[in-house]
Amino acid sequence: MNTQATGCKPENGEYDGGIRECGTFVNHFLHTLDSKRRLTIPSEWRDLVGLPARLYVLPGVHDCCLTVLPAREMMQRLNESRKRLKLSDQKARQFNRILASRADSVTWDRVGRIRIKDSLLQYARIENQVMLAGAFEGFELWNPESWQASGVFDQDQFADVAGYVGL
């Protein structure tokens, strides 16, 4: 991947975390957990993560899947959220506490594998095969049967949602 063309890594080696194009996760992949329950992240997606080379794995809020965000995206979202929230907002503090306690922070090994904690795999009903689905700023991990049942292939639903988001 030519990272200079996307603005991810200039020649001086410093990353510009504000450039959105460097972290646009598209496509989908069907992978299998290995015998140690590790998942290989596609190399083209590892190239998009930037620095720090770390991923946050969160339980899906509305779907029975896992949301995976690069550390720079997660930090940006947390910083924006903190600016809007009051310290006295009990619901927000409770949500942050629950989400952070269930989340995981992972790095990949030299061949691109990550180990997601068992409680998250169980939450998403992931046992052996994993559907990795691009979600622009990050990606999602799905049980393949749940992915099929989610309606992602329903053209009428897709057209309705596309109108909702302004496409």
Secondary structure, DSSP 8 states (H G I E B T S, - for coil): --HHHHTSS-TTS---TT-GGGG-B-SEEEEE--TT-EEE--HHHHHHH-SS--EEEEE-SSSSSEEEEEHHHHHHHHHHHHHH--TT-HHHHHHHHHHHHH-EEE---TTSEEE--HHHHHHTT-SSEEEEEE-BSSEEEE-HHHHHHTTTT-HHHHHHHHHHTT-
